């Protein structure tokens, strides 16, 4: 079952998390880029599980977890942009042979970027190692095969139901007894 959310609702969540650092209209500019990055990073580009946004601003994702990760991706891009803008606007003051470079005081932005983007990285790692990612990794037209508590994905015509000579895209050459 897909999760559907209006991009304005998602942006409200982002603005709540980011505080005064961005407006809702400013955050909207990050939606498309964030969707493209996540589709690529989660290996779901051009699949039925890909995140999409239509002309009305309705975002469709395979589950709630993806929506949460999308929110983090937007926040990560915002803090990285804020850091870049702050550093580029730093002031260098020279008075004779003395000088002061205020860009060094923007090191706090590095911590913020590390925290927000680190949370995104952890969320993606957790997602890719969890069952939701495994479910979204099923290719269109593929089948899920259960053997006790073991789940294997199969696509193609090389499947032998007896598990003897079982072949899959993950086949290591080992035959099943």
C-alpha positions, 0 to 999 in steps of 0.5 A: 500500500502506497503512502500519499502526502501533500508536499505542503504537509511535508514542508510544514514538517520540515519548517517545524524541524528547521525553525527560522532557517527557512520558509515554506516557499523556500523549502518547496524548492528542495522537494524535486531534488530530494526525491531524485536523490532518494530514488537513486540512493535507495535504488528505486529509480524507474521501479514501481516503488519510486517516490514521485510527485505529481503536478498537484504536489501530491507525493507518493511513496511506498511507505511512511518510512520513505516519507520520513527519509524524504523529510530528512533529505530535504533538511540535509540539503537545506543545512548544507545550503545554509552552511555554504551561504554563511561561509561565502558571506563571511567577513575578512577584516584587515587592518594593517598587518592584522586580519580577522577571518570570521568564516572560522566561526561558522564551524558550528554549521559543520556540526549541524550538517553532520547531525542532520545529514548523519541522521539521514545516513543512518535512516537510509542504512536502517531502511536498506537493511530492514524488511521494508527495503526488501519488500520494495526491492521486489521487481515488477513481475517477480515472486517472493518465495518463503522457506520457513523464516527465509525469504528469497526473491526470484525473477526468471525461469530458473526456479526449481520448486524442490530447491534442488538446483535453485537459481536466483540473482543472488546465486552463489553456485551452491546447490540446495540439498 
